[in-house]
Amino acid sequence: MRRSLATVAAWFAGLVFFFPVLWMVLTGFKREVDATSWVFTPTLDGYRQVFDRDITPYLLNSLMASLFSTLLVLVLATPAAYALSLRPVEKWRDVLFFFISTKMLPAVAALLPIYLVVKELGMLDNIWTMVLLYTAMNLPLAIWMMRSFLLEVPRSVLEAAEMDGAGLLLTIRRVLLPIVSPGLAATALICFIFSWNEFFFAVNLTATRAGTSPIFLVGFISSEGLFLARLCAAATLVSLPVVLAGWLAQKQLVRGLSMGAVK
């Protein structure tokens, strides 16, 4: 009985989370006048309007900012997590608290100084500005995640590598990374999703050249009120890269998120 109730509850929770996605996909195939109705004649007018407004540059900007920032985060977070887990530095607890404390500052409080600095550097509406901001935004979370994964690596493996004469870089590249690759994939996917969905800094620091996909979605909102079908069609297209990335990395993601759950 308990298993049955747990199964029913899990399915119910899954359907509750999936329903908005289903509604978005279905609404993308409706006419504007039928946007709030379940009875409709499927049409591709919403998708035609999306492509007529040239969504490609926005998708490319989001892809570039998300990919490069994720790569930078992994390159910086992995050695930092190593120094805070397997070879802990002095006062490593203070260092960890410092990293996570940067997430306590509201984004709106940091916007004005960031805007002034970026303006002085002449980097407004620049995709590399977004790459740096997304890297700084995701780095503390990535360090904490990678540290938890590295703590699961048996010390005996590292000692064996040292006895075989492997240096630090060789140990990380040939020993640690293959073991924690599922955790690396999980961290990369989460950072990619956060970067892809980021809106607040993008809407304030970009315009036409470096606008990302969330900025493209805002352009469909109008005071007339008839924009739901077009907006859902655009949102469906914008969601596809993240869904595809999650599907391709699902095995590594499940293994990475479950590392350390079972001893």
Secondary structure by P-SEA (a helix, b strand, c coil): caaaaaaaaaaaaaaaaaaaaaaaaaaaaccccccccccccccaaaaaaaaaacaaaaaaaaaaaaaaaaaaaaaaaaaaaaaaccccccaaaaaaaaaaaaaacccccaaaaaaaaaaaacccccaaaaaaaaaaacaaaaaaaaaaaaaaccaaaaaaaaaacccaaaaaaccccccaaaaaaaaaaaaaaaaaaccaaaaaccccccccaaaaaaaacccccccaaaaaaaaaaaaaaaaaaaaaaaaaaaaaaaccccc
